Amino acid sequence: MDILASLGDGFAIALTWQNLGLALLGCFLGTIMGALPGLGPSNGVAILIPLAFTLGLGATPSLILLTSVYYGAMYGGRISSILLNIPGDEPAMMTCLDGYPMAQKGLAGEALSLSGVASFVGAFLATWGLILLAPQLVKIALLFGPAEYFALFALAFMTLGGVSSTNQAKSAFAAALGLGLATIGVDTQTGVPRFTFGEVHLYDGLDFLVAIVGLFALSEVFIFLENRHGGSDAAGHKMKIGRLYPPLSMLKTCTPTMLRTSFLGFIAGVLPGAGASLGSFISYSMEKRLVDKDGTFGTGDPRGVAAPEAGNNAAAGGALVPMLALGVPGSGTTAVLLAVLLSLNITPGPLLFTNNPDVVWGLIAALFIANFMLLAMNIPMVGLFTRVLLIPSRILMPIVAMVSFVGIYGISGSSFDLLVMIGFGVMGWVLRKLDVPLVPVILGTLLGNAMENNLRRAVTIDNGNWGTLIDSPLSIGLWAVALIGFVLPLIIGARVRAKMHQRRDEDGAISD
């Protein structure tokens, strides 16, 4: 009953005209950014962070806007997958397998609408999972001391690459780089400046938002400048949409698939390092093994569209659970959202539900509202969203650059921050050229200070005894999970990635 009362208070916050308008705007912009190949939810949220701060929004409205963008981008990723056979983001890769063959059969409209319904089911059930699971995690997290928090942060870094990580060494390097950047500034315990090189602007350390916008948004602009072609794929416009609404028989057939894969996707989202990509892959693979008796998956089977879409949207909701309850992001996009909370002087974790219940429950209520908005928006407006694929990059990227510079200057009023943002943009471009992931860099910058403070506190409490880090059953369990999460991709990661790409290649060949 307490949960329902809190949820009712959350709806009272979310159902204001301002918050409803922000949710609608976030859903619309998120769907557009998700539909554009290469942008994805992380970049979409990062690009719009300056907008949230420039508008002077508080914590709850900012989160409502940005999480609506997050959910919208997860919905939008399916559009280019189905129409162009080009995933809007990595989790949408599995949607290509049956979505594109359906489009080739003249069923593009049905595939897009069905995937929208599946996305709704996955995200809706995941939001209920967030309501039920997050408070339970909070009770466990209240048992944490400094040693347990240090182990938890180590767990976040060691599992961030996930089972589908391409290179654990590069993920570790990126995390170390982020932790190194977090040490810049005045030491909070000794008052000694570290790595500031006499620059007063660096005494407070590096701004999270400047780093995020530079690494994600500006690096995207630099990538475009390097590989500019000036055009865009027009294949999506040539593909006939056809009937917009799937028949009831198709929905009835796919409903059990949506329910099963939503559960699998949510579990994948809650687990550190698994994320929406693995949630989508597991959902498709399990469903194919369970129901594909006639070998129709990969040839345009509607269940092959519903499974990955329900799975990856449920995983997106699941990734919010550890971020809100433990202060540890479950995915790259939730790492960006974590930075927004910290910038607003709100610390995610077990005390968030006690100290800022309006933020938590207002956000959860807004997620329900955003889901219904996205469902209502994504079916009748499919034709509009497909036209987004025709926007030339030469028009889109200057807008991204403008929003980045105006937004960051509007937040800080400092030209030095603009130079730092450009530096991060160049760094992001170089790292992407080297296939080094950007999210561990951001996570290191975000959590570095907290990790260092908890390490110092734990060792100081136990009079310099480093054994205190593995002194409790809880910390031992966290270290064990962290080691398994780091070693597992080295053992089975290559096999999982090979299966994901092999399945796409094989089923793509069938559809051709």
NORFENJO-V53987 format. One record per residue. N is the residue number from 1. RES is the residue in one letter. OMEGA is omega in degrees with one decimal (NA if undefined). Layout:
N_RES_OMEGA + N_RES_OMEGA
//
This chain:
1_M_178.1 + 2_D_-179.6 + 3_I_-179.4 + 4_L_177.7 + 5_A_178.6 + 6_S_178.7 + 7_L_176.1 + 8_G_175.9 + 9_D_179.2 + 10_G_178.7 + 11_F_176.6 + 12_A_177.7 + 13_I_-173.8 + 14_A_-174.2 + 15_L_169.9 + 16_T_-177.0 + 17_W_-179.7 + 18_Q_-176.8 + 19_N_176.0 + 20_L_178.3 + 21_G_178.9 + 22_L_178.0 + 23_A_179.3 + 24_L_178.4 + 25_L_179.6 + 26_G_178.9 + 27_C_-178.4 + 28_F_-179.0 + 29_L_179.4 + 30_G_178.6 + 31_T_178.0 + 32_I_-178.4 + 33_M_176.6 + 34_G_-178.5 + 35_A_-178.8 + 36_L_-178.3 + 37_P_175.5 + 38_G_-178.2 + 39_L_176.5 + 40_G_-174.4 + 41_P_-178.3 + 42_S_178.9 + 43_N_-179.6 + 44_G_178.8 + 45_V_-178.7 + 46_A_-178.8 + 47_I_-174.7 + 48_L_176.4 + 49_I_179.3 + 50_P_178.8 + 51_L_-179.3 + 52_A_-177.9 + 53_F_178.4 + 54_T_178.1 + 55_L_179.1 + 56_G_-177.3 + 57_L_174.8 + 58_G_-174.8 + 59_A_-176.4 + 60_T_177.3 + 61_P_179.1 + 62_S_179.9 + 63_L_178.4 + 64_I_178.7 + 65_L_-171.7 + 66_L_176.4 + 67_T_173.8 + 68_S_174.3 + 69_V_179.7 + 70_Y_-179.9 + 71_Y_180.0 + 72_G_179.1 + 73_A_176.7 + 74_M_174.8 + 75_Y_-171.4 + 76_G_-177.5 + 77_G_-176.1 + 78_R_-171.2 + 79_I_179.6 + 80_S_176.8 + 81_S_-176.3 + 82_I_-174.2 + 83_L_-173.9 + 84_L_-171.6 + 85_N_177.3 + 86_I_-178.7 + 87_P_174.9 + 88_G_173.4 + 89_D_-173.9 + 90_E_-180.0 + 91_P_-178.4 + 92_A_-177.6 + 93_M_-177.2 + 94_M_178.7 + 95_T_178.9 + 96_C_-168.6 + 97_L_179.0 + 98_D_-179.8 + 99_G_-179.1 + 100_Y_174.6 + 101_P_175.9 + 102_M_179.3 + 103_A_178.9 + 104_Q_177.8 + 105_K_-178.1 + 106_G_-177.8 + 107_L_-176.9 + 108_A_-179.9 + 109_G_178.2 + 110_E_179.4 + 111_A_-179.8 + 112_L_-180.0 + 113_S_178.6 + 114_L_179.2 + 115_S_175.4 + 116_G_177.5 + 117_V_179.4 + 118_A_177.1 + 119_S_178.9 + 120_F_-178.3 + 121_V_-179.5 + 122_G_-178.4 + 123_A_-179.3 + 124_F_179.8 + 125_L_178.6 + 126_A_178.3 + 127_T_173.9 + 128_W_175.8 + 129_G_176.5 + 130_L_-179.7 + 131_I_-174.7 + 132_L_-172.2 + 133_L_-175.2 + 134_A_178.6 + 135_P_178.0 + 136_Q_176.6 + 137_L_178.7 + 138_V_180.0 + 139_K_178.2 + 140_I_-176.2 + 141_A_178.3 + 142_L_177.2 + 143_L_-174.7 + 144_F_168.3 + 145_G_-179.8 + 146_P_-178.9 + 147_A_179.7 + 148_E_178.2 + 149_Y_177.1 + 150_F_178.0 + 151_A_179.1 + 152_L_177.6 + 153_F_176.9 + 154_A_177.3 + 155_L_-179.7 + 156_A_-178.4 + 157_F_-173.0 + 158_M_-179.7 + 159_T_-172.8 + 160_L_-179.0 + 161_G_179.6 + 162_G_-177.7 + 163_V_-179.2 + 164_S_179.5 + 165_S_-178.7 + 166_T_-176.0 + 167_N_-178.2 + 168_Q_-179.8 + 169_A_178.9 + 170_K_176.3 + 171_S_179.0 + 172_A_177.6 + 173_F_-179.6 + 174_A_178.5 + 175_A_178.8 + 176_A_177.1 + 177_L_178.7 + 178_G_177.4 + 179_L_177.1 + 180_G_178.4 + 181_L_-179.9 + 182_A_-179.3 + 183_T_179.2 + 184_I_179.8 + 185_G_-178.8 + 186_V_177.3 + 187_D_-174.9 + 188_T_-177.6 + 189_Q_-176.7 + 190_T_-178.0 + 191_G_-178.6 + 192_V_176.7 + 193_P_-179.8 + 194_R_174.9 + 195_F_178.1 + 196_T_178.4 + 197_F_177.0 + 198_G_-179.3 + 199_E_-175.4 + 200_V_-177.9 + 201_H_-177.4 + 202_L_-177.5 + 203_Y_179.8 + 204_D_-178.3 + 205_G_-179.2 + 206_L_179.3 + 207_D_-179.6 + 208_F_-173.5 + 209_L_177.7 + 210_V_179.6 + 211_A_-176.9 + 212_I_-178.8 + 213_V_177.9 + 214_G_-175.7 + 215_L_-175.0 + 216_F_-171.5 + 217_A_-176.2 + 218_L_178.5 + 219_S_176.6 + 220_E_177.5 + 221_V_179.8 + 222_F_176.8 + 223_I_178.2 + 224_F_-179.7 + 225_L_179.7 + 226_E_-173.5 + 227_N_-173.7 + 228_R_176.7 + 229_H_174.5 + 230_G_-176.8 + 231_G_175.6 + 232_S_-179.7 + 233_D_176.6 + 234_A_-176.6 + 235_A_-178.2 + 236_G_-179.2 + 237_H_-179.2 + 238_K_-178.3 + 239_M_178.9 + 240_K_-179.1 + 241_I_-179.8 + 242_G_-178.0 + 243_R_-175.4 + 244_L_-171.7 + 245_Y_178.4 + 246_P_178.3 + 247_P_-178.3 + 248_L_179.2 + 249_S_178.0 + 250_M_178.5 + 251_L_179.7 + 252_K_179.8 + 253_T_-173.7 + 254_C_-176.3 + 255_T_176.7 + 256_P_177.5 + 257_T_-179.6 + 258_M_-177.6 + 259_L_-179.4 + 260_R_-174.3 + 261_T_175.0 + 262_S_178.2 + 263_F_179.6 + 264_L_-179.1 + 265_G_180.0 + 266_F_178.0 + 267_I_178.9 + 268_A_-179.9 + 269_G_-178.8 + 270_V_-178.6 + 271_L_180.0 + 272_P_174.3 + 273_G_-179.2 + 274_A_171.6 + 275_G_-173.6 + 276_A_-178.1 + 277_S_179.8 + 278_L_177.2 + 279_G_178.2 + 280_S_-178.4 + 281_F_-179.2 + 282_I_-178.9 + 283_S_-179.0 + 284_Y_-176.6 + 285_S_-178.7 + 286_M_-178.9 + 287_E_178.1 + 288_K_-179.8 + 289_R_-173.7 + 290_L_-170.3 + 291_V_-175.0 + 292_D_-178.5 + 293_K_-175.1 + 294_D_179.0 + 295_G_-178.0 + 296_T_177.7 + 297_F_-177.5 + 298_G_-179.9 + 299_T_-179.1 + 300_G_177.4 + 301_D_-179.3 + 302_P_179.3 + 303_R_176.8 + 304_G_172.9 + 305_V_-176.5 + 306_A_-173.8 + 307_A_-177.7 + 308_P_-179.0 + 309_E_176.0 + 310_A_-178.3 + 311_G_-175.1 + 312_N_176.3 + 313_N_173.7 + 314_A_178.2 + 315_A_178.1 + 316_A_176.2 + 317_G_178.8 + 318_G_-178.6 + 319_A_177.6 + 320_L_-176.4 + 321_V_179.8 + 322_P_179.5 + 323_M_-177.3 + 324_L_-173.5 + 325_A_-174.5 + 326_L_-175.9 + 327_G_179.8 + 328_V_-176.3 + 329_P_179.1 + 330_G_179.6 + 331_S_180.0 + 332_G_-178.4 + 333_T_177.6 + 334_T_172.8 + 335_A_176.8 + 336_V_178.1 + 337_L_176.6 + 338_L_178.5 + 339_A_178.8 + 340_V_178.8 + 341_L_-179.5 + 342_L_179.0 + 343_S_178.8 + 344_L_179.5 + 345_N_174.9 + 346_I_-176.4 + 347_T_176.4 + 348_P_-179.2 + 349_G_-173.9 + 350_P_-178.1 + 351_L_-178.8 + 352_L_-178.1 + 353_F_179.2 + 354_T_-174.4 + 355_N_-177.1 + 356_N_-178.3 + 357_P_179.5 + 358_D_179.4 + 359_V_-175.7 + 360_V_-172.9 + 361_W_172.5 + 362_G_177.8 + 363_L_-178.4 + 364_I_177.5 + 365_A_179.7 + 366_A_177.6 + 367_L_176.2 + 368_F_-178.6 + 369_I_-179.1 + 370_A_179.2 + 371_N_179.4 + 372_F_176.5 + 373_M_-178.5 + 374_L_177.9 + 375_L_-179.7 + 376_A_-176.5 + 377_M_-169.1 + 378_N_179.7 + 379_I_-179.3 + 380_P_-175.7 + 381_M_-179.6 + 382_V_-179.3 + 383_G_179.3 + 384_L_-177.6 + 385_F_178.7 + 386_T_178.4 + 387_R_177.1 + 388_V_-179.2 + 389_L_-179.1 + 390_L_179.9 + 391_I_179.6 + 392_P_179.4 + 393_S_-179.0 + 394_R_175.3 + 395_I_-174.9 + 396_L_-172.7 + 397_M_173.9 + 398_P_177.2 + 399_I_177.7 + 400_V_-179.3 + 401_A_-179.3 + 402_M_179.5 + 403_V_-178.7 + 404_S_-175.9 + 405_F_-179.2 + 406_V_-178.7 + 407_G_-178.7 + 408_I_178.8 + 409_Y_177.7 + 410_G_179.8 + 411_I_-170.2 + 412_S_-175.6 + 413_G_-175.4 + 414_S_175.9 + 415_S_177.3 + 416_F_178.5 + 417_D_177.1 + 418_L_177.5 + 419_L_178.0 + 420_V_179.3 + 421_M_177.3 + 422_I_177.5 + 423_G_177.3 + 424_F_177.5 + 425_G_177.5 + 426_V_178.2 + 427_M_178.9 + 428_G_178.5 + 429_W_179.3 + 430_V_-179.2 + 431_L_178.9 + 432_R_175.3 + 433_K_-179.1 + 434_L_-178.7 + 435_D_174.9 + 436_V_-177.2 + 437_P_-177.2 + 438_L_-174.5 + 439_V_177.5 + 440_P_176.7 + 441_V_179.3 + 442_I_-178.1 + 443_L_177.5 + 444_G_179.0 + 445_T_-178.6 + 446_L_-169.6 + 447_L_-175.0 + 448_G_-178.3 + 449_N_179.3 + 450_A_179.3 + 451_M_179.2 + 452_E_-179.1 + 453_N_178.9 + 454_N_176.0 + 455_L_179.5 + 456_R_-177.7 + 457_R_-178.7 + 458_A_-178.3 + 459_V_-180.0 + 460_T_-179.4 + 461_I_-177.5 + 462_D_174.5 + 463_N_174.5 + 464_G_-179.1 + 465_N_-178.2 + 466_W_178.0 + 467_G_179.0 + 468_T_-179.2 + 469_L_178.3 + 470_I_-173.0 + 471_D_-177.3 + 472_S_178.3 + 473_P_-178.9 + 474_L_179.4 + 475_S_177.1 + 476_I_178.4 + 477_G_179.0 + 478_L_178.2 + 479_W_179.3 + 480_A_178.9 + 481_V_179.5 + 482_A_-179.7 + 483_L_177.7 + 484_I_-179.6 + 485_G_179.0 + 486_F_-174.9 + 487_V_-174.8 + 488_L_178.6 + 489_P_178.6 + 490_L_-176.6 + 491_I_-174.1 + 492_I_-176.0 + 493_G_-178.3 + 494_A_-179.1 + 495_R_-179.8 + 496_V_179.9 + 497_R_179.6 + 498_A_179.9 + 499_K_179.8 + 500_M_-177.4 + 501_H_179.1 + 502_Q_-179.6 + 503_R_179.1 + 504_R_-179.6 + 505_D_-178.0 + 506_E_-179.1 + 507_D_175.3 + 508_G_178.0 + 509_A_177.8 + 510_I_-177.4 + 511_S_178.3 + 512_D_NA
//
